[in-house]
Amino acid sequence: MFDDFFSLINRKLTNLIKDKDMEVEALKSKNSSLLSILQTQSGAGTNVGSDSTAGVNTTGQSNEVIGENCSIDSEHKLHTLRCF
């Protein structure tokens, strides 16, 4: 009885983590696309100034940190699931 219960919980949590990981990857891809558009516009001489370019670089670095934190969080969740 309890084994079935924990097995069900494990499957549901595993699926939830996979769904969230896919969502994070989709958001990273979206951010990357938007950053490349901004960088392309700034390189083409449009009205995007050098201040905006600095913001783009900062945003890119922020996205890398967020990605690393998400990876660490996902690993922690998987470790927690393995403990069951």
C-alpha angles and dihedrals in degrees: 000000000000091000090057091047094051091044090054092047090048093052093047094048091046091052091047091052092048091050092050091047090053090048091051091049091050091050091048089051091049091049091048091051092049092048092051090050091051092047091048091050093048090049092049092060098249122148093286105116131210090263089061091049090055088051090052091053091049090049091050091052090047090053090053091052091048090050091051091049091050091051091051091047092050091050090050091051092049090049089051091051092051089056089065 
